[in-house]
């Protein structure tokens, strides 16, 4: 109802109420009464709120320390310092599980490098380690003394103090070990000719004496004589051709005394023997004595480690074995082909040449398996005629090397499996050979290295012993080197490494290969 009404008479005698109609409100007795939210909804809201609060409390309890470390790092540093001091008081200077005084102070220093308390704590650990070493020396616990002295030196205890304690420890060990007894044992082993090879031999015993008394004249002179004898033995066995045994003897002398007066001459003799062995291995390879060549290159690798010349020689032997496997497979001598391929894989498992020879062997084996055990001559002639006609059609289309299965080259391989010595097949092989050579030259000039290599592989398959293949393989390897070097300059190290592998597999002695391999190695190191 309006708060106030004004009434005004009208001419007809009626009285009209005057009011603000916009503020009038009318009650609807039929409308349902207004109510609050349902009770079940209120209860569910209360439960979710309680769960959220509980989860927050759990998170705060579990992650209280990490959060404190994050927002108040000084608290964490102080905690580490306190733990370090406690470990130092307990004489627990270092521990593999990180609970030693050293580890706590180093952790604090890592969080704040300018924290003086951490540096001071490490200095106190060093001093305590030196004191521990002294006490262990006094009670003849030499292992503990050495460990504590090593810790003190790692933490940069004053050098003079460490040296004095080290000398005291050495003398104490010498007195306890019975140097005179050790010396007599060593001299007896020397007289019996047991110079090296076990802990009771002369050299190891003399080394123990010198470790305790570095200036003991008898031990120094005896060791010098024994090492001279070993170097003479090395020269003798190398003269007999046992490069590996000679190299091992020289390495033993170098381990005992790298400054031995006769060692430079012995090492020079070893280098000459290595060169001579490489020359003999190269000769064996040229004369197709592949087993002897491989053995020679392996001996050099055993003595000299990763020798580039030996590695390249092994790659060449593997390539020669792969070529032999191709020839054996072409004559259906599958067992011998498998033997050659197994040796090639052992020498160079990643060689592309070996991989191609293996694929060729499988193709020839499958083609041979598809032939009946005895094909009648008339049926053989019929099949040959069909294949030669299909080959002629491929030649007319210009499909010499591609597409796979329909090229003249693939038809040739199929007809060769039927009658490799047939005059028509030989003439067809000559035509495809000329096409393969032309294909190689064209793709090589166009820098299409993979297609050029496919044509080269076809050339090798058709005429494995062609003398022109030597120069072609060298050019193919150099093309891989050139393309790989260009990509290496553009930052494509992965492709350069692949190009290096391809070049090695084709011709391991290609000019520029060693330099390119070194550049690839350096680029790989820079990526790590």
Steps between C-alpha positions, in 0.01 A plus 500: 500500500623855432604696803262791430205572273364823362147515377364768268140559404397457141225675314278197506529479877726200517815512698823348334795393708824673404809279563832376355380186326848377429561420867187297548560132596229237494511186708439167336358272760528202264884526461709254708699649786871583433745253657884473549729241329417134555653339808679227298677763289623685808632178650691411182659845484611465862657161432701628199624792702615270779685276252681797345609628839621154600699463175665837555599401851653174375695680225632755745608225737677292231664787312568723795878465470525543119275804516709644779815438296341673203375809674758520778830356356705631792313258720614206285861622497502537877355153534782356286760687703352364822500145360860541388609618843320208662668251266838663568448468876417132445827460304300398192704699251373346175239243403392349168133557586552877534474515879863594560617841616672561168183434301287728719744793481542455124121501455476822698778652292321400182190691613702809592859515379572811704401342829807519727364239742502233226862573403602499865319169553690336213829630641413345836418171327843507332671562832302220663590262214869577553462425871316176418784395268752566776309292753454215250873506426583473868285190538634346172162518325664585168189469281307747717803729514528512120127566462502784753815650349342488154195687636723764656686549172174526305387778734834678453654465843836683526742312275790496744294336772361240262847421365641456850222262599535309172871448567427381856237260366740363239771434758253334732378275218857414407582399854187289522528338158847360546679656203797276539280194468329645189836579347626145556183356341540726199865405453415130523226537237745685273757223536234240415404691183150592626516859389136600452149366469388442859525684836779270618719576195811717527369823344184535714702429816767757412220749430364443852843563648541822300155617602613484861860610445527683167878538524584138583801441272476120480137518386567778248792319340321165491191652339717675241666171407172310477339765279804492270461122474132539413581748225757259356235228502263735318757551224551125469132411466439784256789373286318164489189680375299496824406866497230467766726336761772758440255784536368362828849472647582859406169616650586323829838673517332834435255435785780424747737778396402740225844661518707186448813577300442223242129565451522759216709268285261212564199710407673611179564135418133422563395779263727359227358153557146637469587667168654180371196298606272742319707471182484120515125512557459731198700254291287209620187693407626576149583133451155399627636333815209645691531301823864597546426860415217520753720344769774754434266796524349360818843462660573865431167602653576295812837669544420854386134533589285686246761518224351666191707297254407171664132594507503589132679175421233300679232684300678404179523135604127502579426649156713235331318225688166651401610502135604135530159419650332663199701287259425181693130584511495566125631147449244362749773409752288620786690330782829663406322832445356478852847428642651803327213722609526384862868597505420835337228576756735415785758745367262783406137443603390849389662499156257588216696272265450204733132588537451512122679168454271343760192632322632373167557155646141488625365605158701234318406235755130585465519495121678168504246354744216588264648282229396136490775259588512386139363736238456335163713665229196601298339668804828672583523634145141619514557691822824648368325620189228671702746667736727615218200646319390683815855622544503634143175685568649657813806605297275659238322697772833607650424318826851374557519515882147589607221428581581209730392166357428640154839647407737349248744436782250297704395301193863427434549366852197273454622358171852458638353278771370272222805489273792722599727361226256525210645723222180703475511564875864606481422744220209638701729540802747698290225740391378552856859544617550786255173654620602463865835669431328784315244531780779523756678777308183702448380478860852562632532821300157610624601448866216250542710281723247234593392434143863501390578242766209282383639505148845418636354205691340370180834537324672303777234230486523450125880502483653474850859470375493798263833688549320830438302447819799600715504852358119518498481408869765757584305771317176393666661516845644844425159619385351390834781684678439818298124495553540410867754779551261750343216391729735503798578864426126566507475341845347166395726277709269197475514494120877558507544197727286292266705618201816401686367146553402473135842619382681259732290209378573578135873577523667515840816647343333782309704825502373746756311237701716528813474881510124487448465236774689726742275797419190288558642376830564855621153610391342213694698590809384861474137380501536310830 
